[in-house]
Amino acid sequence: FFRWWHSQKRLFREIRISDIDDYLILAAKRWSRHAMATGASDFRVFFRHAGKRGWCSPTIADAIEAPHIYEHERLPVGLTWGQVKDLLASIPDREPGDFRDRATFLLLAVYGLRASEVAAIRLEDVDWEQDKIKIRRPKCRDAKVSPLVPTVGNAIVDYLKKGRPRSTRPELFLDLLAPFRPMSPSALGQAVKRRMEKLGLSLERKGAHCLRHACAMRLLDEGFSIKEIGDHLGQLSPKSAQIYAKVDLKKLRIVSEFDIGGLL
């Protein structure tokens, strides 16, 4: 913004709300509505400060407008279950990273975990005798014990045998290079993004959340309720899972077939 203002060849104290509008109109060509709303909020904070310091008119901040963002406005960004299968099938069985990626991707897609929850899994959390796995969910401030799905369990075994570095670290998933620190959530997100791009899957946003959303959409297609989906995903508030109701195409088709002529 300051680079743009410098090109106007005017003093900062001469700035008016119309100048802010002009800049936001230019920015709208490359910003999304959410970015516009965030940018306008940042402008209000800055110009409120600038007005108090006497750098410009104190009325500018309150006059800055932003597009209204409605709750759950965006559709969830995720893969179809068919694309999830293709993504998993594209992972070879050659390098240690292949076995780690398959195990972590399955945890994301089957259990609908967040990247941080996968990264927090410890060796002791997998109960091989009882076929259970403990998931720590920081947002819910508790841990959930779930059945260990055989496909996921087999992938973890392969990783332990062929992919995990020799280490005394208690965390299950580790970096591939010494000193073998715990795998970070961002590294997991980058791994998903890298595999998606290699497979040619084009989504606006690529990362671990794509697999989490795919899990939610699969549950929705199978007929699970929004409450059940929220519980499976570890959503603290039932409202958090309501966004998936917007893409329940089967129910939307039923609604579209209602004859409401007699109600008008």
N, C-alpha and C positions, 0 to 999 in steps of 0.2 A: 504493500500500500504506500509506504513512504517513497519507494522508487517511483511509483506512478505519480505521487504528489510532487516529487522533485521535477518530473517532466512537465508539470503545469507552470513552472516558473513563477510561483506565487509564494508569499510568506505563509507560514502555518497559521498565524493568527487571523488570516483572511478566510480560513476554511469555513464552509457553510454546509448545511445538511444536504443541499442539492449536490455538492461535490461527493459526499459519501454515497448518495444514491447513484451517481454516475459510475463510481468505482464498482459498486455492487452489481450494477447492470452489466458491466464488463466481465466481472468475475462469474456471473451466472452462466456464461458461455462454456466454462470449464469446471464449475463446481456443481455438485448435486444439491438438492434442496436441504439435506441434512448439513452439508458443509456450509451452505448459505446461512442456515440458522445458527450454526456454531460461530461463523465469522461475524455475524451481526451482534451476537452476544459479546464476543471479544471486543468489538468496536465500542459497544456501550460501556464496558468496563473501562477501556482506555480513555474514552472521551469524557466520561464522568470524572476521572482523575485529572485529565487535562483541563477541564472546565474549572475544577476547584483550584488548580494551580495558576489559573489565569492565562493559560496558553491559547485558549480559544473561547468561543461563546459557551457558557454553561448550559445552554438549552439544547445543544446538539445531541447529547447522549439520549435523552428521553424521546427524541424524534426519530431515532434509528429504528426501522421496522425490519422484521424478519418473517420468512414464510412460516406458517403455523405447522408444527409437526404433530400429527395425531398419534395417540397411543396405539402400538401395534400396527402402525401404518405400513411398514415394510413387510413383504412376504419373507419367510425364512429362506436363506440361501443354503441349498444342500444338494446332494447327489440323489439320483434315483437309486433304488436298491439294485437294479441291474448294473448301474455304473459302479456301485460299490463292489459288486462281484468282479466286474472287469478290472477295477483298480487292484483288488487283491490278487487276481489271476496274473496281473502284469508283473508282480514282484517275483523275481527269480529266486533260486535257492543256491546262491553262489557265495555271497559276501556276508560277513557278520551283520552289516546294516540291513540286509534283506530280511534276516530272521527277526531282527528287532522291529523293523517297520511292520512286518506282517502281524506280529503279536500286538503292538501298540495300536495299529489300525483296527484290528478286530475288537479291542477293548473299547475304542471310540464308537464303533459302529454297532456292536451288539449290546453294550450296556449304556450307550449314550453318554459316555463320560466327557468331562471337560479335559483339556490337555493337562491342566494342573493336577487333576485327580489321577490321571494315568501316571504322571511323573512322580506322584507321591506314593505309589504302591511300593511296598517293601517285600522282601523275600518271605518274611513271616506272615504276610497277609494272605498267602496262598496256602490253603489247608488241603493238601493232597489226599489225606485219608478220608476226609468228609466231602471232598469235591466242592469246596466253597472258596469264595474269595471275598476279602474285606475291602471295601471302598471307603476311603475317607472323603467326606463331602464338607469342605470348609464352610460353604454357604449355609448348610443345614446344621453346622456345628456338631456333627455326629459322624459315626461310621455305619455303613450298611453292609450286612453280610448277604451275599447273593450266591446262588448255585453257580458252580464253575462249568460253563458250557464246554462240552468236549472239544469243539473246534478251537476255542480260545485256549483251553488247557494244553492241547497238543502243540499249539503255536508257541506257548510259553516254554514248554519242554524243549522244543527245537531251538529256541533262542538260548536257553540255559546251556544246552549242549554245544551249540555251534556258533552262537553270536555274542554271548556275554563274556566280557574280559574277566580274567581271574582277578578277583578283588574281594576284600573283606567288607566292602561297603554294604550296608543293609538295604539300600534301595535296589529295586528289581532292575530298572532300566538305567544303563550307564552310557556315558559318552564312549565313542569307539577308540579314542586316542588317550594315551596317558596324560594326566594322572587319573583318568577314569572317574570323573566326577558324575554325580547324578544327572541324567538327561533333563534338560530344562523344558518347560512348556513351549517356549518359542522354537526350540530345536525340533520338537515334535511337529509343530505347525509347519515349519519349513520343510520337513520331510514329506508331509502330506502334499504340500504345494508342489514340491519338486516332482513327485510321482504323478500328480494330476497333470501337470504341464507336459511331462514326458508322454503321457497317454493321450494328450490332446483334448482333455476335458476343459471346456471353456466356461468358467463362471466368473462373475464380477469379483467375487472374493474367494480365494482358495486357502484352505487351511484345515485345521483339526475340526473346527465347528461344522464344516460341510458333512463330516461323517456323523457327528452328533445329531444334526438336523435330519440326516437320512434315517437314522434310527427312529426319531420321533415320527417321521412321515410313514415309515413302515408300520409302526404300531397303530397309527391312525387308520391306515388302509386295512389293517387286520381287525378293526372294530373296537379298539380300546378307547375308553373315555378320556376326556381331557384331564380329568383328575388322575387317572391311572398313568397317563403319559407323564404328567408332572411329577408323580411319585417316582417313576422309573428314572427320570432325568435328574432327580434330586432338586427340583425346583422348590424354593422356599415358599413362594406364593403361587396359588393356583392360577393367578392372572398371567404368570409368566409363560404358561403353556397354551394360553388361549389363542396365541398368534397362529397356531397350527389349524385352528378351526376355520380359518379363512381359506385354506387350501384343501379342505375336505370336499373334493369335487363330487364324490358320490352323493353326499347330503345336499350339496348345492344344486345338483341336477334334480333331486327329488323336490326341493323347494321351487325350482323353476317350473315344475310341472303342475303346481297347485293351480286350481281354477278359482281365482279370486273374483271372478266377474260378479257373483252374487253378493259379494261383500261391499261393492262400490256403490 
